Amino acid sequence: MPFPEQQVQWALGNRAKILRYAFVPQLLAAVALLSFAYFIGKTEVHLLLNGARTRGKIVGFHRTELHTHRNPSSNGVYGRTVYLPIVEFEAQGDKMRFEEHKLVHSGEGVGWPVAVLYDPNKASVAMIDRPFWNWIPWAPALAMGAFLALVSFKGLFAFLALAPPASGVAAGAQK
């Protein structure tokens, strides 16, 4: 199949117009990434900013299936079984339990001590405190979304600054 030279020539000929409107897909991608980061990370951010730390222990595991698309070369199973830890900790004299939504290392088991980050006002909102993994997956999406938002706003302001002057009708009304 030959290289699409006509499309390349058109793109090179209209480069200024393409770059002038490039802020639109950048802004859409920024909104999508920032929305993802907000909905996935709002609890984690709240706990990181306002949470209290304590020690807890893994008291069990909840078996769940991760449903994925079946790979034609697989054994016919549509997902894989994972085990999410159930953690117990003490907060303000009460024993609390929660199910962690991130997987634990394979070496951790029932009875293992873990660091817990919880909301002192609502102790049922908690997570295992892991310095690096507290930021995954929402922080990279937030960083990319913020960068794309800045770039798209720069393009939007450039677009508005280079807007064509008013038409002849408006110019004639000012005379």
DRENPA-634538 format. One record per residue: residue in three letters; x negated, y, z of N, C-alpha, C in turn; residue number from 1. Coordinates in nm, 2 decimals, padded with zeros to 4 digits, always signed. Example, Ala and Ser with C-alpha at 12.3 -4.5 7.8 and 13.67 -1.06 7.14 Angstrom:
! DRENPA-634538
- code:n_xx:n_yy:n_zz:ca_xx:ca_yy:ca_zz:c_xx:c_yy:c_zz:pos
- ALA:-01.32:-00.57:+00.78:-01.23:-00.45:+00.78:-01.32:-00.33:+00.78:1
- SER:-01.28:-00.22:+00.71:-01.37:-00.11:+00.71:-01.29:+00.00:+00.79:2
//
This chain:
! DRENPA-634538
- code:n_xx:n_yy:n_zz:ca_xx:ca_yy:ca_zz:c_xx:c_yy:c_zz:pos
- MET:-00.08:-00.12:+00.00:+00.00:+00.00:+00.00:-00.09:+00.12:+00.00:1
- PRO:-00.07:+00.21:-00.09:-00.16:+00.33:-00.10:-00.13:+00.43:+00.02:2
- PHE:-00.24:+00.50:+00.04:-00.23:+00.60:+00.15:-00.13:+00.71:+00.12:3
- PRO:-00.04:+00.75:+00.20:+00.06:+00.85:+00.17:+00.00:+00.99:+00.15:4
- GLU:-00.06:+01.02:+00.04:-00.13:+01.14:+00.02:-00.03:+01.26:+00.01:5
- GLN:+00.09:+01.24:-00.05:+00.18:+01.35:-00.05:+00.22:+01.40:+00.08:6
- GLN:+00.24:+01.31:+00.18:+00.28:+01.35:+00.31:+00.16:+01.42:+00.38:7
- VAL:+00.04:+01.37:+00.36:-00.08:+01.44:+00.41:-00.09:+01.58:+00.36:8
- GLN:-00.07:+01.59:+00.23:-00.08:+01.73:+00.17:+00.03:+01.82:+00.22:9
- TRP:+00.15:+01.77:+00.24:+00.26:+01.85:+00.29:+00.23:+01.89:+00.43:10
- ALA:+00.17:+01.80:+00.52:+00.14:+01.83:+00.66:+00.03:+01.93:+00.66:11
- LEU:-00.07:+01.92:+00.58:-00.18:+02.02:+00.57:-00.13:+02.15:+00.53:12
- GLY:-00.04:+02.15:+00.43:+00.01:+02.28:+00.38:+00.11:+02.35:+00.48:13
- ASN:+00.17:+02.27:+00.56:+00.26:+02.33:+00.66:+00.21:+02.32:+00.80:14
- ARG:+00.08:+02.32:+00.82:+00.02:+02.30:+00.95:+00.06:+02.41:+01.05:15
- ALA:+00.07:+02.53:+01.01:+00.10:+02.64:+01.10:+00.25:+02.62:+01.15:16
- LYS:+00.34:+02.58:+01.06:+00.48:+02.57:+01.09:+00.49:+02.45:+01.19:17
- ILE:+00.42:+02.34:+01.16:+00.43:+02.22:+01.25:+00.37:+02.25:+01.39:18
- LEU:+00.26:+02.32:+01.40:+00.20:+02.36:+01.53:+00.29:+02.46:+01.60:19
- ARG:+00.36:+02.54:+01.52:+00.45:+02.64:+01.59:+00.56:+02.58:+01.66:20
- TYR:+00.61:+02.46:+01.62:+00.72:+02.39:+01.68:+00.68:+02.27:+01.76:21
- ALA:+00.55:+02.25:+01.78:+00.50:+02.14:+01.85:+00.54:+02.14:+02.00:22
- PHE:+00.57:+02.26:+02.05:+00.61:+02.27:+02.19:+00.74:+02.19:+02.22:23
- VAL:+00.82:+02.17:+02.12:+00.95:+02.10:+02.15:+00.93:+01.96:+02.19:24
- PRO:+00.86:+01.87:+02.12:+00.84:+01.74:+02.17:+00.75:+01.73:+02.30:25
- GLN:+00.66:+01.83:+02.31:+00.58:+01.83:+02.43:+00.67:+01.86:+02.55:26
- LEU:+00.77:+01.95:+02.54:+00.86:+01.99:+02.65:+00.95:+01.87:+02.68:27
- LEU:+01.00:+01.80:+02.58:+01.09:+01.69:+02.60:+01.01:+01.57:+02.67:28
- ALA:+00.89:+01.55:+02.63:+00.81:+01.45:+02.70:+00.78:+01.49:+02.85:29
- ALA:+00.75:+01.62:+02.87:+00.73:+01.67:+03.00:+00.85:+01.65:+03.09:30
- VAL:+00.97:+01.68:+03.04:+01.09:+01.67:+03.12:+01.11:+01.52:+03.15:31
- ALA:+01.09:+01.43:+03.06:+01.10:+01.29:+03.08:+01.01:+01.24:+03.19:32
- LEU:+00.88:+01.28:+03.18:+00.78:+01.23:+03.28:+00.81:+01.29:+03.42:33
- LEU:+00.84:+01.42:+03.42:+00.87:+01.48:+03.55:+01.00:+01.42:+03.61:34
- SER:+01.10:+01.39:+03.53:+01.22:+01.32:+03.59:+01.18:+01.19:+03.64:35
- PHE:+01.10:+01.11:+03.57:+01.06:+00.98:+03.61:+00.98:+00.99:+03.75:36
- ALA:+00.89:+01.09:+03.75:+00.81:+01.10:+03.87:+00.90:+01.14:+03.99:37
- TYR:+01.00:+01.23:+03.97:+01.09:+01.27:+04.08:+01.17:+01.15:+04.13:38
- PHE:+01.24:+01.08:+04.04:+01.32:+00.97:+04.08:+01.25:+00.85:+04.14:39
- ILE:+01.13:+00.83:+04.10:+01.05:+00.71:+04.15:+00.98:+00.75:+04.28:40
- GLY:+00.93:+00.88:+04.28:+00.84:+00.92:+04.39:+00.90:+01.00:+04.50:41
- LYS:+01.03:+01.04:+04.50:+01.08:+01.13:+04.60:+01.07:+01.08:+04.74:42
- THR:+01.09:+00.95:+04.76:+01.08:+00.89:+04.89:+00.94:+00.89:+04.94:43
- GLU:+00.85:+00.85:+04.85:+00.71:+00.84:+04.88:+00.65:+00.98:+04.92:44
- VAL:+00.69:+01.08:+04.84:+00.64:+01.22:+04.87:+00.69:+01.26:+05.00:45
- HIS:+00.82:+01.24:+05.03:+00.88:+01.27:+05.16:+00.80:+01.21:+05.27:46
- LEU:+00.77:+01.08:+05.26:+00.70:+01.01:+05.37:+00.56:+01.06:+05.38:47
- LEU:+00.49:+01.09:+05.27:+00.35:+01.14:+05.27:+00.35:+01.27:+05.34:48
- LEU:+00.45:+01.36:+05.32:+00.45:+01.49:+05.38:+00.50:+01.50:+05.52:49
- ASN:+00.60:+01.42:+05.55:+00.67:+01.43:+05.68:+00.67:+01.30:+05.76:50
- GLY:+00.60:+01.20:+05.71:+00.61:+01.07:+05.78:+00.52:+01.06:+05.90:51
- ALA:+00.55:+00.96:+05.98:+00.47:+00.92:+06.09:+00.40:+00.79:+06.06:52
- ARG:+00.28:+00.77:+06.12:+00.22:+00.64:+06.09:+00.22:+00.55:+06.22:53
- THR:+00.23:+00.42:+06.19:+00.23:+00.33:+06.30:+00.18:+00.19:+06.25:54
- ARG:+00.17:+00.09:+06.33:+00.13:-00.04:+06.29:+00.25:-00.13:+06.29:55
- GLY:+00.26:-00.22:+06.20:+00.36:-00.32:+06.19:+00.30:-00.45:+06.15:56
- LYS:+00.39:-00.55:+06.12:+00.34:-00.68:+06.08:+00.44:-00.74:+05.98:57
- ILE:+00.39:-00.82:+05.89:+00.47:-00.88:+05.79:+00.54:-01.00:+05.86:58
- VAL:+00.67:-01.00:+05.86:+00.74:-01.11:+05.93:+00.81:-01.21:+05.83:59
- GLY:+00.80:-01.18:+05.70:+00.86:-01.27:+05.61:+00.85:-01.21:+05.47:60
- PHE:+00.90:-01.29:+05.37:+00.89:-01.25:+05.23:+01.03:-01.27:+05.17:61
- HIS:+01.07:-01.18:+05.08:+01.20:-01.20:+05.01:+01.16:-01.24:+04.87:62
- ARG:+01.21:-01.35:+04.83:+01.18:-01.40:+04.69:+01.27:-01.33:+04.60:63
- THR:+01.22:-01.29:+04.49:+01.30:-01.22:+04.38:+01.24:-01.25:+04.25:64
- GLU:+01.32:-01.24:+04.15:+01.28:-01.27:+04.01:+01.25:-01.14:+03.94:65
- LEU:+01.14:-01.12:+03.87:+01.11:-01.01:+03.79:+01.15:-01.06:+03.65:66
- HIS:+01.26:-01.00:+03.59:+01.30:-01.04:+03.46:+01.23:-00.96:+03.35:67
- THR:+01.17:-01.04:+03.27:+01.09:-00.99:+03.16:+01.14:-01.05:+03.03:68
- HIS:+01.10:-01.00:+02.92:+01.13:-01.06:+02.79:+01.05:-01.19:+02.78:69
- ARG:+01.11:-01.29:+02.72:+01.04:-01.41:+02.71:+00.94:-01.41:+02.60:70
- ASN:+00.82:-01.45:+02.63:+00.71:-01.46:+02.53:+00.73:-01.59:+02.45:71
- PRO:+00.73:-01.59:+02.32:+00.75:-01.72:+02.25:+00.65:-01.83:+02.28:72
- SER:+00.53:-01.79:+02.33:+00.44:-01.90:+02.36:+00.45:-01.94:+02.51:73
- SER:+00.55:-01.88:+02.58:+00.56:-01.92:+02.72:+00.63:-02.05:+02.74:74
- ASN:+00.65:-02.08:+02.87:+00.71:-02.21:+02.90:+00.87:-02.20:+02.90:75
- GLY:+00.93:-02.10:+02.85:+01.07:-02.08:+02.85:+01.13:-02.01:+02.96:76
- VAL:+01.05:-01.97:+03.06:+01.11:-01.90:+03.17:+01.11:-01.75:+03.14:77
- TYR:+01.23:-01.68:+03.17:+01.25:-01.55:+03.14:+01.19:-01.45:+03.23:78
- GLY:+01.13:-01.49:+03.34:+01.07:-01.39:+03.44:+00.97:-01.47:+03.52:79
- ARG:+00.93:-01.40:+03.63:+00.84:-01.47:+03.72:+00.89:-01.44:+03.86:80
- THR:+00.86:-01.53:+03.95:+00.90:-01.52:+04.08:+00.79:-01.44:+04.16:81
- VAL:+00.84:-01.33:+04.23:+00.75:-01.26:+04.32:+00.81:-01.26:+04.46:82
- TYR:+00.72:-01.23:+04.55:+00.76:-01.23:+04.69:+00.73:-01.09:+04.75:83
- LEU:+00.84:-01.02:+04.79:+00.82:-00.88:+04.85:+00.82:-00.90:+05.00:84
- PRO:+00.73:-00.83:+05.07:+00.71:-00.85:+05.21:+00.82:-00.78:+05.29:85
- ILE:+00.86:-00.84:+05.40:+00.95:-00.78:+05.49:+00.87:-00.75:+05.61:86
- VAL:+00.87:-00.62:+05.65:+00.78:-00.57:+05.75:+00.86:-00.52:+05.87:87
- GLU:+00.81:-00.55:+05.99:+00.87:-00.51:+06.12:+00.78:-00.42:+06.19:88
- PHE:+00.83:-00.31:+06.24:+00.75:-00.22:+06.32:+00.84:-00.15:+06.43:89
- GLU:+00.77:-00.09:+06.52:+00.84:-00.03:+06.63:+00.84:+00.12:+06.62:90
- ALA:+00.95:+00.19:+06.62:+00.96:+00.33:+06.61:+01.05:+00.39:+06.72:91
- GLN:+01.00:+00.47:+06.80:+01.07:+00.53:+06.91:+01.15:+00.43:+07.00:92
- GLY:+01.08:+00.32:+07.03:+01.14:+00.22:+07.11:+01.23:+00.12:+07.04:93
- ASP:+01.26:+00.13:+06.92:+01.34:+00.04:+06.84:+01.26:-00.04:+06.75:94
- LYS:+01.30:-00.17:+06.73:+01.23:-00.25:+06.63:+01.30:-00.23:+06.50:95
- MET:+01.23:-00.20:+06.40:+01.29:-00.17:+06.26:+01.23:-00.27:+06.16:96
- ARG:+01.31:-00.30:+06.06:+01.26:-00.39:+05.95:+01.29:-00.32:+05.82:97
- PHE:+01.20:-00.34:+05.73:+01.23:-00.29:+05.59:+01.16:-00.39:+05.49:98
- GLU:+01.21:-00.38:+05.37:+01.15:-00.46:+05.26:+01.07:-00.37:+05.17:99
- GLU:+00.94:-00.40:+05.16:+00.85:-00.32:+05.08:+00.88:-00.35:+04.93:100
- HIS:+00.88:-00.25:+04.85:+00.91:-00.27:+04.71:+00.79:-00.29:+04.62:101
- LYS:+00.67:-00.28:+04.68:+00.55:-00.31:+04.61:+00.49:-00.44:+04.66:102
- LEU:+00.43:-00.51:+04.57:+00.37:-00.64:+04.60:+00.25:-00.62:+04.69:103
- VAL:+00.23:-00.72:+04.77:+00.11:-00.72:+04.86:+00.00:-00.81:+04.80:104
- HIS:-00.12:-00.79:+04.85:-00.23:-00.87:+04.80:-00.20:-01.02:+04.83:105
- SER:-00.26:-01.11:+04.76:-00.23:-01.25:+04.77:-00.28:-01.30:+04.91:106
- GLY:-00.38:-01.23:+04.97:-00.43:-01.28:+05.09:-00.35:-01.25:+05.21:107
- GLU:-00.25:-01.15:+05.20:-00.17:-01.12:+05.31:-00.05:-01.21:+05.33:108
- GLY:-00.02:-01.25:+05.45:+00.09:-01.34:+05.47:+00.16:-01.31:+05.60:109
- VAL:+00.25:-01.40:+05.64:+00.33:-01.37:+05.76:+00.24:-01.36:+05.88:110
- GLY:+00.27:-01.25:+05.96:+00.19:-01.22:+06.08:+00.08:-01.13:+06.06:111
- TRP:+00.05:-01.09:+05.93:-00.06:-01.00:+05.91:-00.02:-00.86:+05.95:112
- PRO:-00.11:-00.78:+06.01:-00.08:-00.65:+06.05:-00.09:-00.56:+05.93:113
- VAL:-00.01:-00.45:+05.92:-00.01:-00.36:+05.81:+00.01:-00.22:+05.87:114
- ALA:-00.04:-00.12:+05.80:-00.01:+00.02:+05.84:+00.12:+00.06:+05.78:115
- VAL:+00.21:+00.13:+05.86:+00.34:+00.16:+05.81:+00.35:+00.31:+05.82:116
- LEU:+00.41:+00.37:+05.72:+00.45:+00.51:+05.71:+00.60:+00.52:+05.71:117
- TYR:+00.66:+00.59:+05.81:+00.80:+00.60:+05.82:+00.85:+00.74:+05.85:118
- ASP:+00.98:+00.76:+05.83:+01.04:+00.89:+05.85:+01.09:+00.89:+06.00:119
- PRO:+01.03:+00.98:+06.09:+01.07:+00.98:+06.23:+01.22:+01.01:+06.25:120
- ASN:+01.28:+01.08:+06.16:+01.43:+01.11:+06.17:+01.52:+01.00:+06.12:121
- LYS:+01.47:+00.92:+06.03:+01.54:+00.81:+05.98:+01.44:+00.69:+05.96:122
- ALA:+01.42:+00.61:+06.07:+01.32:+00.51:+06.07:+01.34:+00.40:+05.97:123
- SER:+01.46:+00.39:+05.91:+01.48:+00.28:+05.82:+01.42:+00.32:+05.68:124
- VAL:+01.37:+00.44:+05.66:+01.30:+00.48:+05.54:+01.15:+00.47:+05.57:125
- ALA:+01.09:+00.36:+05.52:+00.95:+00.33:+05.55:+00.89:+00.26:+05.43:126
- MET:+00.75:+00.26:+05.44:+00.68:+00.18:+05.34:+00.54:+00.15:+05.40:127
- ILE:+00.48:+00.05:+05.34:+00.35:+00.01:+05.38:+00.25:+00.12:+05.34:128
- ASP:+00.17:+00.17:+05.43:+00.08:+00.28:+05.40:-00.05:+00.22:+05.34:129
- ARG:-00.06:+00.25:+05.21:-00.18:+00.20:+05.14:-00.24:+00.33:+05.07:130
- PRO:-00.36:+00.37:+05.11:-00.41:+00.50:+05.06:-00.39:+00.53:+04.91:131
- PHE:-00.44:+00.44:+04.83:-00.43:+00.46:+04.68:-00.30:+00.42:+04.62:132
- TRP:-00.24:+00.31:+04.67:-00.11:+00.26:+04.61:+00.01:+00.35:+04.65:133
- ASN:+00.00:+00.43:+04.75:+00.11:+00.52:+04.78:+00.14:+00.62:+04.66:134
- TRP:+00.04:+00.64:+04.58:+00.06:+00.74:+04.47:+00.09:+00.67:+04.33:135
- ILE:+00.11:+00.54:+04.33:+00.14:+00.47:+04.20:+00.28:+00.43:+04.20:136
- PRO:+00.36:+00.45:+04.10:+00.33:+00.50:+03.96:+00.37:+00.64:+03.94:137
- TRP:+00.42:+00.71:+04.05:+00.48:+00.84:+04.03:+00.38:+00.95:+04.01:138
- ALA:+00.26:+00.95:+04.08:+00.17:+01.06:+04.07:+00.10:+01.07:+03.93:139
- PRO:+00.06:+00.97:+03.86:+00.01:+00.99:+03.72:+00.12:+01.05:+03.63:140
- ALA:+00.25:+01.00:+03.65:+00.35:+01.06:+03.56:+00.37:+01.21:+03.60:141
- LEU:+00.36:+01.24:+03.72:+00.37:+01.38:+03.77:+00.26:+01.47:+03.70:142
- ALA:+00.14:+01.42:+03.71:+00.02:+01.49:+03.66:+00.04:+01.51:+03.50:143
- MET:+00.07:+01.40:+03.43:+00.09:+01.41:+03.29:+00.20:+01.51:+03.25:144
- GLY:+00.32:+01.49:+03.33:+00.43:+01.58:+03.30:+00.40:+01.73:+03.33:145
- ALA:+00.33:+01.76:+03.44:+00.29:+01.89:+03.47:+00.20:+01.95:+03.36:146
- PHE:+00.10:+01.87:+03.31:+00.01:+01.91:+03.21:+00.09:+01.94:+03.08:147
- LEU:+00.18:+01.85:+03.04:+00.26:+01.87:+02.92:+00.35:+01.99:+02.93:148
- ALA:+00.40:+02.01:+03.05:+00.49:+02.13:+03.08:+00.41:+02.26:+03.06:149
- LEU:+00.29:+02.27:+03.11:+00.21:+02.39:+03.09:+00.17:+02.41:+02.95:150
- VAL:+00.14:+02.30:+02.88:+00.10:+02.32:+02.74:+00.22:+02.36:+02.65:151
- SER:+00.34:+02.30:+02.68:+00.46:+02.33:+02.61:+00.51:+02.48:+02.64:152
- PHE:+00.49:+02.52:+02.76:+00.53:+02.66:+02.79:+00.43:+02.76:+02.72:153
- LYS:+00.31:+02.72:+02.71:+00.21:+02.81:+02.64:+00.26:+02.81:+02.49:154
- GLY:+00.30:+02.70:+02.44:+00.34:+02.70:+02.30:+00.48:+02.78:+02.28:155
- LEU:+00.56:+02.77:+02.38:+00.69:+02.84:+02.38:+00.66:+02.99:+02.38:156
- PHE:+00.57:+03.04:+02.47:+00.55:+03.18:+02.47:+00.48:+03.23:+02.35:157
- ALA:+00.39:+03.14:+02.29:+00.33:+03.18:+02.16:+00.44:+03.19:+02.05:158
- PHE:+00.53:+03.09:+02.05:+00.64:+03.09:+01.96:+00.72:+03.22:+01.97:159
- LEU:+00.75:+03.26:+02.09:+00.83:+03.38:+02.11:+00.76:+03.51:+02.08:160
- ALA:+00.63:+03.51:+02.10:+00.54:+03.63:+02.07:+00.53:+03.64:+01.92:161
- LEU:+00.53:+03.53:+01.85:+00.51:+03.54:+01.70:+00.64:+03.53:+01.63:162
- ALA:+00.75:+03.55:+01.70:+00.89:+03.55:+01.63:+00.89:+03.66:+01.53:163
- PRO:+00.96:+03.63:+01.41:+00.96:+03.73:+01.31:+01.04:+03.85:+01.35:164
- PRO:+01.01:+03.97:+01.30:+01.08:+04.09:+01.34:+01.23:+04.08:+01.30:165
- ALA:+01.31:+04.16:+01.36:+01.45:+04.16:+01.34:+01.48:+04.18:+01.19:166
- SER:+01.60:+04.13:+01.14:+01.63:+04.14:+01.00:+01.66:+04.28:+00.96:167
- GLY:+01.68:+04.31:+00.84:+01.70:+04.44:+00.78:+01.83:+04.50:+00.84:168
- VAL:+01.93:+04.42:+00.87:+02.06:+04.47:+00.92:+02.04:+04.54:+01.05:169
- ALA:+01.96:+04.48:+01.14:+01.93:+04.54:+01.27:+01.84:+04.66:+01.26:170
- ALA:+01.75:+04.65:+01.17:+01.65:+04.76:+01.14:+01.73:+04.88:+01.09:171
- GLY:+01.82:+04.86:+01.00:+01.90:+04.97:+00.94:+01.99:+05.04:+01.04:172
- ALA:+02.04:+04.96:+01.14:+02.13:+05.02:+01.24:+02.05:+05.11:+01.33:173
- GLN:+01.92:+05.10:+01.34:+01.84:+05.18:+01.43:+01.81:+05.32:+01.37:174
- LYS:+01.82:+05.33:+01.24:+01.78:+05.46:+01.17:+01.87:+05.57:+01.20:175
//
